[in-house]
Amino acid sequence: MVKNHTVASMKILMLTTQLGYGGAETSFIRLANCLAQSMDVTIALFTNTGTYSAGHAPLDAKVHVTLLDTASSNQFVRWWRRIRTFRSLKQQHDVAISFLSGPNMVNVLAGKNARSIISIRGSRKYDPVSSCAQRWLFHYVIDPIIYLLAGAIVPVSDGLRQEIPSYAQSRIHVISPFIEPLAIAERLNEPLPQAYAALRNQKVIVAVGRLSVEKGFHHLIRVFSALSKREAGIKLLLVGDGPMLQSLRTQCSDLALATDDMSPAQNAVIFAGYQKNVLPFIALGRVLALTSATEGFPNVLLEAMAAGVPIIAADTPWGARAILHKHDTSKGPYPTHRITHTDYGTLMPRIDDINHQHMWVDALAQALEQPHAPNCSARVTDFSLETVGASWKLLVEN
């Protein structure tokens, strides 16, 4: 415990890779801004490059920013310099909080680990991107070191807690990311780009995220192609950019799907690209589809709830079910193999299994014809700044 410090005088050091485009980076900025209201916060980054950094809410003016010295072509030297520089910074702060595996490792190897808080954002067990060798290295070497040395471990859901070894369970504090309902309401009221106004009142399935393999958009396009054979005038609106953009466009061509055609009678996939404010695009949807192979905590589900858009989400570890179920049911069978209606949306079998395609087609068709969004305002409040921010402050203070 940090002693002889009032909350107002506490000095907090936070570490991540960069302020790029992604849920972890968004949560990192929100937490820094939240803590900066009553504490002295410095953030350290591996690099200051971030293609989509302009899309985030700005850092509070009170937050200090520093870069770790990584000027070396030798990877070992680069990591050693990061650890050495972070150790020096850690000596000047009361608590050090890190997000993501690389920063978590730097945090614990920098010493003074009673002050170290690591945040676990996504599933290691079900990671669809890492190779077998990478998963072995993390499971048997890197993660055990991190879990043994960390002063406190903060997974974003109870499901992720189950992936952490028993010897570390006493130091676990499950804290979800948080949103700011007032800020969401303001962003919802921002105007939609005029180019997309033609999509209003059409049968739109919207999906939001980085166009990368783990997000499953290639599977969603496959399902949409099957749905197009039985439904007319439907659109799949993909909001985001990423390395799979060209391959997804090629897939549409191979499946004879029109692209970027917003005329009402035409079935088409619309590539909206990166958008600083996705909420007006989410509001266009009769349903929001989440198809990721893994999600630590998908903020887009809360944004869809706030926008009043129904949700159909793949049962992926572990974020979707943590949000759609009021009480976490992650200890039940995973993943579900049937369409599962919850209080706040529909939990689906994983979309990457083609045997589940007919269920996805049926669920999306029903949502397009009979849109129904449950009242989710209370659920959104469960993840508000006031509720979750208080948990972080309490952990830091103690």
Disulfide bonds with the S-S distance in Angstrom:
none
